[in-house]
Structures are given as structure tokens and as C-alpha cells.
Amino acid sequence: MLLTAKSALVTGAANRLGAQIARTLHQNGANLIIHYYSSLTAARALVDELNQLRKNSAIALSAELSSVARLEKLAAQACSAFDGLDILVNNASSFYPTRFGEIDERAWDDLIASNYKAPLFLSQACYPALRRSSGCIINMVDIYAVLPLEQHSVYSSAKAANQMLVKSLAQELAPQVRVNGIAPGAILWPGDDKAVSALQQQAIIEQVPLKRRGTPQAIADTALFLATNDYITGEIIRVDGGRLLTG
């Protein structure tokens, strides 16, 4: 139980990668604050699941992440839930194409807010508590922060900013708070498996040296590693099966 008596806030934790990260941190002793925006049913189900395993060890908090005021409220609620905060995982992310020539301000605001603005301002709001606990911040970046994805210029740019945020905050918040990132490759398809055709899936896998898709647990295990190794900061670990090597 590497994280006994520690608490973790995971944004976008009701489903997909965020839920697996939350489960893994919880399995290792952490108390969890499950952030969600619209996935109330899934968030409540995950909280019930975790509390059945360990009583009073998880709560759910809802917040829309584009407003600094709401981010500050979320931070205050999260930091008081278990009398402090040790781990912040900035996982919540919007992802969809923005074809050049058709990019509008709504898409810009949404993609920048979830992938860059929220991690910055939520980290800032949680910093006092993280400093007291000598805690850590883990950002979900993306291999597309350095390998642009066609028709995703806004998303890729936002993740590039997120990547620089990891490095900047790692330097600025040391020595009290460590800041690292995880850059997934082909782990989960957008939406569900039906959203990406079998041919598209195979084309993506063919570009991965390991010739297979990764698992959510591989991401969660990396988050656990970064949360428990106290001599790593400013690093972004690619969990992509070698995808970035093929360009």
C-alpha cells in the first residue's frame, strides 16, 4: 500500500483512463476525489465501487473546467475532503478534429481550456496543499504534443502547451512539489471502438513498433510510478509502444 493515508484528485475520472488511474491509486491506499463534469452516473458508480472496497475512501465532485472560479472551488473542495492533497492528476481532456479553415472560437476555447488552461489553474489552486504535503502533479500529455495529428491542430497545440507546462512547473515548484507527465499513444479509441473503423485501427497499429494497442492499466501503472518515485520531476514518459519512433 504505497499511498496509505494520501489523497488524490483525478480530473475526468468517471470513465476511461481517468477511472483506471483512480482505481489503481486507490488499490495502493490513496483516498480518491473523483472529478467529473457530466458523467454523474459513472462517477457515482465508481465512488460506490471504491467505498465498498474501503469505507469512506472516495467522493465525487462535479466541475466545469473552463472557469477559473470553478477550478478554484474544485481545488478548495478537494483539498478539504481528506484534510489535504498529495496527488493531482490533470487527466480531463477534450479531443476532436478541427479542420483548418473551419476552426471556430468555441472549439478553440474548449480544447485549450481542458488541455491547457485547466491543468494550469487547477495546479495553481492546489499548490498550497501540495506544497504542505510535498506532493506531486501528473499531467496527461499526448504523443501528439510533438507529433502533430492531421486535422487536430488546436488539440495538438494545446497538448504542446501542456507539455511545456510540465517542464516549467517542475522547475518553478521544486523542491516542494514534483511535476511530471504521461504521453499515451494508441490506448483507447476516441468515443468507443465503433468510432474508428477496423481499417483505421489497423493502420494505426501498423505504425506502432510493438504492433499492438496499449492498455489503460499501462497508463495507470505509470501514474502510480510517478506518484511514488520521489526523485523524478520534469519528465514526460511516453507510453506509446514506440509509436513516436516511427514519426
C-alpha positions in Angstrom: 0.0 0.0 0.0 2.4 2.7 -1.3 -0.1 5.5 -0.9 -1.7 4.8 2.5 -3.1 8.0 4.1 -2.5 10.0 1.0 -5.3 11.7 -1.1 -5.5 12.1 -4.9 -7.7 14.3 -7.1 -8.1 12.9 -10.6 -9.9 15.0 -13.1 -12.1 13.4 -15.7 -12.1 10.2 -13.5 -15.5 8.8 -14.1 -14.6 6.9 -17.2 -11.8 5.6 -19.4 -8.2 6.3 -18.4 -9.1 8.5 -15.5 -11.2 5.8 -13.9 -8.4 3.2 -14.2 -5.9 5.7 -12.7 -8.3 6.3 -9.8 -8.7 2.6 -9.2 -5.0 1.9 -9.3 -4.2 4.7 -6.9 -7.0 3.6 -4.6 -5.8 0.0 -4.7 -2.5 1.3 -3.4 -4.0 3.0 -0.4 -5.0 6.5 -1.6 -8.2 8.3 -0.9 -9.8 9.5 -4.1 -11.6 12.6 -5.2 -13.3 11.7 -8.4 -13.9 14.7 -10.6 -16.5 14.6 -13.3 -18.5 17.1 -15.4 -21.5 15.4 -17.0 -20.9 11.7 -16.2 -22.8 11.7 -12.9 -23.9 8.1 -13.1 -20.5 6.7 -13.9 -18.9 8.9 -11.2 -21.3 7.7 -8.5 -20.8 4.1 -9.6 -17.0 4.4 -9.3 -17.3 6.1 -5.9 -19.6 3.3 -4.7 -17.2 0.7 -6.0 -14.2 2.2 -4.2 -16.1 2.8 -1.0 -17.2 -0.9 -0.9 -13.5 -1.8 -1.0 -12.6 0.7 1.7 -15.2 2.7 3.6 -15.2 6.5 3.2 -12.2 6.5 0.9 -13.8 8.2 -2.2 -16.0 11.1 -3.1 -17.2 12.6 -6.4 -17.0 16.3 -7.2 -18.5 18.0 -10.3 -17.0 21.0 -12.0 -16.9 22.6 -15.4 -13.2 23.2 -16.1 -13.2 26.3 -18.3 -13.8 28.8 -15.4 -11.0 29.8 -13.1 -13.6 30.4 -10.3 -14.9 26.9 -10.7 -11.4 25.4 -10.8 -10.6 27.2 -7.5 -13.8 25.9 -5.9 -13.0 22.4 -7.0 -9.5 22.7 -5.5 -10.9 24.0 -2.2 -13.4 21.2 -2.0 -10.8 18.5 -3.0 -8.2 19.8 -0.5 -10.7 19.8 2.4 -12.2 16.4 1.6 -9.5 14.4 3.2 -7.7 17.2 5.1 -5.1 18.0 2.4 -4.0 16.8 -1.0 -1.0 14.7 -2.1 -1.6 13.9 -5.8 -3.2 15.9 -8.6 -3.8 14.1 -11.9 -4.8 16.5 -14.6 -6.5 13.9 -16.8 -9.6 15.6 -18.2 -9.4 16.3 -21.9 -11.5 17.2 -24.9 -10.4 15.6 -28.2 -11.9 16.0 -31.6 -10.7 17.2 -35.1 -10.6 20.9 -36.1 -10.2 21.1 -39.8 -8.2 24.2 -40.8 -10.5 26.8 -42.5 -13.4 25.6 -40.3 -11.9 26.2 -36.8 -14.2 28.3 -34.7 -13.8 30.0 -31.3 -15.9 27.5 -29.5 -13.6 24.6 -30.4 -10.6 26.7 -29.6 -11.9 27.7 -26.2 -13.0 24.1 -25.3 -9.7 22.4 -26.4 -7.4 25.0 -24.9 -9.5 25.1 -21.7 -9.5 21.3 -21.0 -6.0 20.6 -22.2 -4.0 23.6 -21.0 -6.0 26.2 -19.0 -7.5 23.8 -16.5 -4.2 22.0 -15.7 -2.5 25.3 -15.1 -5.1 27.0 -12.9 -6.1 23.8 -11.0 -2.4 23.2 -10.3 -2.1 26.7 -9.1 -5.1 26.4 -6.8 -4.0 23.1 -5.4 -0.4 24.2 -4.9 -0.6 25.3 -1.3 -1.9 21.9 -0.2 0.5 20.0 -2.4 3.4 22.1 -1.0 2.4 21.2 2.5 2.4 17.5 1.7 5.4 17.6 -0.6 3.1 16.2 -3.2 3.1 15.8 -7.0 1.2 16.8 -10.1 0.8 14.4 -13.1 -0.4 15.8 -16.4 -1.8 13.7 -19.2 0.0 14.9 -22.2 0.0 13.1 -25.6 2.4 11.9 -28.2 0.7 14.4 -30.5 2.2 17.2 -28.5 5.4 16.6 -30.6 3.9 14.6 -33.5 1.1 16.7 -35.0 -2.1 14.8 -35.8 -3.8 15.7 -39.0 -6.8 17.9 -38.6 -6.2 18.3 -34.9 -4.0 21.4 -34.9 -5.8 23.0 -31.9 -5.7 19.8 -29.8 -2.0 19.2 -30.7 -1.1 22.8 -29.9 -2.9 22.6 -26.6 -1.1 19.4 -25.6 2.2 21.0 -26.7 1.5 23.8 -24.2 0.6 21.2 -21.6 3.9 19.5 -22.2 5.8 22.8 -21.6 3.7 23.4 -18.5 5.0 20.2 -17.0 8.6 21.3 -17.5 8.0 24.9 -16.4 6.1 24.0 -13.3 8.6 21.2 -12.4 11.3 23.9 -12.2 9.2 26.5 -10.6 7.6 24.3 -7.9 10.7 22.4 -6.9 11.8 21.3 -4.4 8.4 21.0 -2.6 6.2 19.7 -5.4 7.2 17.3 -8.2 5.5 17.7 -11.7 5.6 15.1 -14.4 3.6 13.9 -17.4 2.4 10.9 -19.3 2.1 10.8 -23.1 -0.1 7.9 -24.2 -0.1 6.5 -27.7 -2.8 4.1 -29.0 -4.6 3.1 -25.8 -8.3 3.7 -26.3 -10.0 4.8 -29.5 -12.0 8.1 -29.3 -15.5 7.6 -28.1 -15.8 3.8 -28.5 -14.3 1.1 -30.7 -17.0 1.7 -33.3 -15.9 5.4 -33.8 -12.8 4.2 -35.5 -13.2 1.7 -38.3 -11.3 -1.6 -38.2 -9.2 -0.5 -41.2 -8.3 2.8 -39.4 -7.4 0.9 -36.2 -5.2 -1.5 -38.1 -3.4 1.4 -39.9 -2.7 3.0 -36.6 -1.4 -0.3 -35.1 0.9 -0.8 -38.1 2.7 2.4 -37.1 3.4 1.1 -33.6 6.7 -0.9 -33.4 5.1 -3.2 -30.8 2.2 -3.9 -33.2 -0.5 -3.7 -30.6 -2.6 -1.3 -28.7 -1.7 -0.4 -25.1 -4.0 -0.9 -22.1 -5.4 1.6 -19.6 -3.6 -0.3 -16.9 -0.3 0.6 -18.6 -1.1 4.3 -18.1 -2.4 3.8 -14.6 0.8 1.9 -13.6 2.8 4.8 -15.0 0.8 7.3 -12.9 1.5 5.1 -9.8 5.2 5.0 -10.6 5.3 8.8 -10.9 3.3 9.3 -7.8 5.6 7.1 -5.7 9.1 7.8 -7.0 10.2 11.0 -5.2 13.3 11.7 -7.3 11.6 12.3 -10.7 10.4 15.7 -11.8 10.1 17.4 -15.1 9.8 14.1 -17.0 7.2 13.1 -19.6 7.0 9.3 -20.0 5.8 8.1 -23.4 3.6 5.0 -23.1 3.1 4.5 -26.8 4.6 1.2 -27.8 7.4 3.1 -29.6 5.0 5.0 -31.8 7.0 8.2 -31.7 10.0 6.5 -33.1 8.3 5.9 -36.5 7.4 9.6 -37.0 
